């Protein structure tokens, strides 16, 4: 998977990971991929809701140790 932009939001709690992702997506082109790494367990459901509300595609979510990784495709 070709990631176009990485965003590290480790240590930040809701709603900061979502707000930083939203800002990052505005600077990206349609179809580009954004990977967000978070340590907030609530970010799993937050990114699911964010994708549904904004129309950006949630391509993948995974947990690696204490990290929650979300990959979004810009609409």
DSSP file (Angstrom, degrees, kcal/mol; ACC not computed):
  #  RESIDUE AA STRUCTURE BP1 BP2  ACC     N-H-->O    O-->H-N    N-H-->O    O-->H-N    TCO  KAPPA ALPHA  PHI   PSI    X-CA   Y-CA   Z-CA
    1    1 A X              0   0    0      0, 0.0     2,-0.9     0, 0.0     0, 0.0   0.000 360.0 360.0 360.0 128.9    0.0    0.0    0.0
    2    2 A X        -     0   0    0      2,-0.0     2,-0.5     0, 0.0    31,-0.4  -0.756 360.0-159.6 -89.6 103.5    1.4    3.4   -1.1
    3    3 A X        -     0   0    0     -2,-0.9    31,-0.1     1,-0.1     3,-0.1  -0.717   8.9-170.7 -85.2 128.4    1.0    5.8    1.9
    4    4 A X  S    S+     0   0    0     29,-1.6     2,-0.3    -2,-0.5    30,-0.2   0.763  70.5  14.8 -89.7 -28.0    1.1    9.4    0.7
    5    5 A X  E     -a   34   0A   0     28,-1.5    30,-2.7     2,-0.0     2,-0.4  -0.987  63.2-152.3-151.3 137.3    1.2   11.1    4.2
    6    6 A X  E     -a   35   0A   0     -2,-0.3     2,-0.4    28,-0.2    30,-0.2  -0.884   8.5-168.8-110.0 142.6    1.9    9.9    7.7
    7    7 A X  E     -a   36   0A   0     28,-2.6    30,-2.6    -2,-0.4     2,-0.7  -0.978   7.1-158.0-133.7 119.3    0.5   11.5   10.8
    8    8 A X  E     +a   37   0A   0     -2,-0.4    30,-0.2    28,-0.2    28,-0.1  -0.863  22.8 161.3-100.5 111.0    1.7   10.6   14.3
    9    9 A X  E >   +a   38   0A   0     28,-3.2     3,-2.0    -2,-0.7    30,-0.5   0.035  19.9 150.3-115.6  25.2   -0.9   11.5   17.0
   10   10 A X  T 3   +     0   0    0      1,-0.3     3,-0.1    28,-0.2    28,-0.1  -0.326  68.4  21.5 -59.4 137.1    0.5    9.2   19.7
   11   11 A X  T 3  S+     0   0    0      1,-0.3     2,-0.4    -2,-0.0    -1,-0.3   0.298  98.5 113.5  88.2 -10.0   -0.3   10.6   23.2
   12   12 A X    <   -     0   0    0     -3,-2.0    27,-0.4     3,-0.0    -1,-0.3  -0.769  53.3-149.3 -97.1 141.4   -3.1   12.8   22.0
   13   13 A X    >   -     0   0    0     -2,-0.4     3,-2.0     1,-0.1     4,-0.2  -0.656  40.4 -33.3-105.9 164.5   -6.7   12.1   23.1
   14   14 A X  T 3  S+     0   0    0      1,-0.3    -1,-0.1    -2,-0.2    29,-0.0  -0.222 120.9  19.1 -51.1 136.1  -10.0   12.6   21.3
   15   15 A X  T 3> S+     0   0    0     -3,-0.1     4,-2.4    28,-0.0     3,-0.4  -0.946 110.0  73.8 -99.9  11.7  -10.8   14.8   19.4
   16   16 A X  H <> S+     0   0    0     -3,-2.0     4,-2.7     1,-0.2     5,-0.3   0.869  94.2  52.8 -59.5 -43.0   -7.2   15.8   18.5
   17   17 A X  H  > S+     0   0    0      1,-0.2     4,-1.9     2,-0.2    -1,-0.2   0.918 113.7  45.2 -58.3 -40.0   -6.3   12.8   16.3
   18   18 A X  H  > S+     0   0    0     -3,-0.4     4,-2.8     2,-0.2    -2,-0.2   0.926 113.2  49.5 -67.4 -45.2   -9.5   13.4   14.2
   19   19 A X  H  X S+     0   0    0     -4,-2.4     4,-2.0     1,-0.2    -2,-0.2   0.902 112.5  47.2 -62.6 -41.2   -8.9   17.2   14.0
   20   20 A X  H  X S+     0   0    0     -4,-2.7     4,-2.3    -5,-0.2    -1,-0.2   0.878 112.8  49.8 -68.0 -36.9   -5.3   16.7   12.9
   21   21 A X  H  X S+     0   0    0     -4,-1.9     4,-2.6    -5,-0.3    -2,-0.2   0.910 109.1  52.1 -66.2 -42.0   -6.4   14.1   10.3
   22   22 A X  H  X S+     0   0    0     -4,-2.8     4,-1.3     1,-0.2    -2,-0.2   0.919 111.5  46.7 -60.4 -43.9   -9.1   16.4    9.0
   23   23 A X  H  X S+     0   0    0     -4,-2.0     4,-0.7     1,-0.2     3,-0.3   0.917 112.3  50.0 -64.3 -43.8   -6.5   19.2    8.5
   24   24 A X  H >< S+     0   0    0     -4,-2.3     3,-1.0     1,-0.2    -2,-0.2   0.892 107.1  55.0 -62.8 -40.0   -4.0   16.8    6.8
   25   25 A X  H >< S+     0   0    0     -4,-2.6     3,-1.5     1,-0.2    -1,-0.2   0.821  98.0  62.7 -64.5 -31.5   -6.7   15.5    4.4
   26   26 A X  H 3< S+     0   0    0     -4,-1.3    -1,-0.2    -3,-0.3    -2,-0.2   0.777 102.9  50.5 -66.5 -23.9   -7.5   19.1    3.2
   27   27 A X  T << S+     0   0    0     -3,-1.0    -1,-0.3    -4,-0.7     2,-0.2   0.392 100.3  86.5 -91.0   2.8   -3.9   19.4    1.9
   28   28 A X  S <  S-     0   0    0     -3,-1.5     2,-0.2    -4,-0.2     3,-0.1  -0.643  76.5-115.3-106.8 160.7   -4.1   16.1    0.0
   29   29 A X    >   -     0   0    0     -2,-0.2     3,-2.0     1,-0.1    45,-0.3  -0.550  46.8 -80.6 -89.1 156.7   -5.3   15.1   -3.5
   30   30 A X  T 3  S+     0   0    0      1,-0.3    45,-0.2    -2,-0.2    -1,-0.1  -0.312 117.3  20.1 -54.5 132.3   -8.3   12.9   -4.2
   31   31 A X  T 3  S+     0   0    0     43,-2.8    -1,-0.3     1,-0.3    44,-0.1   0.234  90.8 130.6  91.2 -13.3   -7.3    9.2   -3.9
   32   32 A X    <   -     0   0    0     -3,-2.0    42,-2.9    41,-0.1     2,-0.4  -0.381  54.5-123.5 -73.7 155.0   -4.2    9.8   -1.8
   33   33 A X  E     - B   0  73A   0    -31,-0.4   -29,-1.6    40,-0.2   -28,-1.5  -0.841  18.9-165.3-107.0 135.3   -3.7    7.7    1.4
   34   34 A X  E     -aB   5  72A   0     38,-2.9    38,-2.8    -2,-0.4     2,-0.5  -0.972   5.7-158.3-116.1 126.7   -3.2    9.1    4.9
   35   35 A X  E     -aB   6  71A   0    -30,-2.7   -28,-2.6    -2,-0.5     2,-0.5  -0.927   8.5-168.6-106.2 127.6   -2.0    6.9    7.7
   36   36 A X  E     -aB   7  70A   0     34,-3.1    34,-2.6    -2,-0.5     2,-0.5  -0.963   5.3-161.1-116.6 127.4   -2.7    8.0   11.3
   37   37 A X  E     +aB   8  69A   0    -30,-2.6   -28,-3.2    -2,-0.5     2,-0.3  -0.941  20.5 169.5-109.5 126.6   -1.1    6.4   14.3
   38   38 A X  E     -aB   9  68A   0     30,-2.6    30,-3.5    -2,-0.5   -28,-0.2  -0.912  37.3-156.3-133.9 157.3   -2.8    6.9   17.6
   39   39 A X        +     0   0    0    -30,-0.5     2,-0.7   -27,-0.4   -29,-0.1   0.325  67.8 105.9-110.5   2.9   -2.6    5.6   21.2
   40   40 A X    >   -     0   0    0    -28,-0.2     3,-2.1     1,-0.2     4,-0.3  -0.759  59.7-155.6 -87.1 113.2   -6.2    6.5   22.0
   41   41 A X  T >  S+     0   0    0     -2,-0.7     3,-1.2     1,-0.3     4,-0.4   0.809  93.0  63.1 -59.0 -30.5   -8.3    3.4   22.0
   42   42 A X  T 3> S+     0   0    0      1,-0.2     4,-2.0     2,-0.2    -1,-0.3   0.640  82.3  81.0 -68.5 -13.6  -11.4    5.5   21.3
   43   43 A X  H <> S+     0   0    0     -3,-2.1     4,-2.7     1,-0.2     5,-0.3   0.761  79.1  68.2 -66.6 -23.1   -9.9    6.5   17.9
   44   44 A X  H <> S+     0   0    0     -3,-1.2     4,-1.3    -4,-0.3    -1,-0.2   0.973 110.5  31.4 -60.5 -54.3  -11.0    3.2   16.4
   45   45 A X  H  > S+     0   0    0     -4,-0.4     4,-2.3    -3,-0.2    -1,-0.2   0.831 116.7  60.0 -73.7 -30.4  -14.7    4.1   16.6
   46   46 A X  H  X S+     0   0    0     -4,-2.0     4,-2.5     1,-0.2    -2,-0.2   0.921 106.9  45.3 -62.2 -43.9  -13.9    7.8   16.1
   47   47 A X  H  X S+     0   0    0     -4,-2.7     4,-2.3     2,-0.2    -1,-0.2   0.830 110.1  55.1 -71.5 -30.9  -12.3    7.2   12.7
   48   48 A X  H  X S+     0   0    0     -4,-1.3     4,-1.8    -5,-0.3    -1,-0.2   0.940 113.2  41.8 -63.1 -46.2  -15.1    4.9   11.6
   49   49 A X  H  X S+     0   0    0     -4,-2.3     4,-2.4     2,-0.2    -2,-0.2   0.893 112.9  54.2 -67.3 -40.7  -17.6    7.7   12.4
   50   50 A X  H  X S+     0   0    0     -4,-2.5     4,-2.3     1,-0.2     6,-0.3   0.921 108.8  48.2 -59.7 -46.1  -15.4   10.3   10.8
   51   51 A X  H  X S+     0   0    0     -4,-2.3     4,-2.0     1,-0.2     5,-0.3   0.913 112.3  48.9 -62.4 -43.1  -15.1    8.3    7.5
   52   52 A X  H  < S+     0   0    0     -4,-1.8    -1,-0.2     1,-0.2    -2,-0.2   0.900 115.1  44.4 -64.1 -40.8  -18.9    7.8    7.4
   53   53 A X  H  < S+     0   0    0     -4,-2.4    -2,-0.2     1,-0.2    -1,-0.2   0.834 121.2  36.7 -74.0 -33.7  -19.6   11.5    8.0
   54   54 A X  H  < S-     0   0    0     -4,-2.3    -2,-0.2    -5,-0.2    -1,-0.2   0.651 100.6-122.2 -98.1 -16.2  -17.0   13.0    5.7
   55   55 A X     <  +     0   0    0     -4,-2.0     2,-0.3     1,-0.4    -3,-0.1   0.461  65.9 136.1  86.0  -0.2  -17.1   10.5    2.8
   56   56 A X        -     0   0    0     -6,-0.3     2,-0.4    -5,-0.3    -1,-0.4  -0.613  59.6-114.0 -76.9 143.6  -13.4    9.7    3.1
   57   57 A X  E     -C   73   0A   0     16,-1.7    16,-3.0    -2,-0.3     2,-1.1  -0.660  12.4-143.5 -85.9 128.9  -12.8    5.9    2.8
   58   58 A X  E     +C   72   0A   0     -2,-0.4    14,-0.2    14,-0.2     3,-0.1  -0.792  25.1 177.6 -87.0 100.4  -11.5    4.1    5.8
   59   59 A X  E     -     0   0A   0     12,-2.0     2,-0.3    -2,-1.1    -1,-0.2   0.875  57.8  -4.3 -75.9 -39.8   -9.2    1.6    4.0
   60   60 A X  E     -C   71   0A   0     11,-1.4    11,-2.7    -3,-0.1     2,-0.4  -0.997  49.3-170.0-157.4 146.8   -7.7   -0.2    7.0
   61   61 A X  E     +C   70   0A   0     -2,-0.3     2,-0.3     9,-0.2     9,-0.2  -0.992  20.7 161.5-136.7 136.0   -7.6   -0.2   10.8
   62   62 A X  E     -C   69   0A   0      7,-2.2     7,-3.4    -2,-0.4     2,-0.5  -0.988  30.8-133.2-150.0 159.2   -5.2   -2.3   12.8
   63   63 A X  E     +C   68   0A   0     -2,-0.3     2,-0.5     5,-0.2     5,-0.2  -0.965  18.9 179.2-115.9 127.5   -3.7   -2.5   16.3
   64   64 A X  E >   -C   67   0A   0      3,-2.7     3,-2.3    -2,-0.5     2,-0.3  -0.920  64.8 -56.6-128.4 103.9    0.0   -3.0   16.8
   65   65 A X  T 3  S-     0   0    0     -2,-0.5     0, 0.0     1,-0.3     0, 0.0  -0.485 122.4 -16.8  62.5-122.9    1.0   -3.1   20.5
   66   66 A X  T 3  S+     0   0    0     -2,-0.3     2,-0.4    -3,-0.1    -1,-0.3   0.425 120.2  97.7 -91.4  -0.1   -0.3    0.2   22.0
   67   67 A X  E <   - C   0  64A   0     -3,-2.3    -3,-2.7   -57,-0.1     2,-0.5  -0.730  57.2-157.6 -97.1 138.3   -0.7    1.8   18.6
   68   68 A X  E     -BC  38  63A   0    -30,-3.5   -30,-2.6    -2,-0.4     2,-0.5  -0.967  16.0-158.5-110.2 121.3   -4.0    2.0   16.6
   69   69 A X  E     -BC  37  62A   0     -7,-3.4    -7,-2.2    -2,-0.5     2,-0.4  -0.885  10.4-176.3-110.5 128.8   -3.3    2.5   12.9
   70   70 A X  E     -BC  36  61A   0    -34,-2.6   -34,-3.1    -2,-0.5     2,-0.5  -0.977   8.6-162.3-124.8 133.4   -5.9    4.0   10.6
   71   71 A X  E     -BC  35  60A   0    -11,-2.7   -12,-2.0    -2,-0.4   -11,-1.4  -0.975  12.0-173.5-119.5 121.9   -5.5    4.4    6.8
   72   72 A X  E     -BC  34  58A   0    -38,-2.8   -38,-2.9    -2,-0.5     2,-0.5  -0.902  17.0-144.7-115.6 140.7   -7.9    6.9    5.1
   73   73 A X  E     -BC  33  57A   0    -16,-3.0   -16,-1.7    -2,-0.4   -40,-0.2  -0.924  28.9-119.0-103.4 125.6   -8.3    7.5    1.4
   74   74 A X              0   0    0    -42,-2.9   -43,-2.8    -2,-0.5   -18,-0.1  -0.384 360.0 360.0 -63.7 131.7   -9.1   11.1    0.5
   75   75 A X              0   0    0    -45,-0.2   -45,-0.2    -2,-0.1    -1,-0.2   0.473 360.0 360.0 -75.6 360.0  -12.4   11.6   -1.2
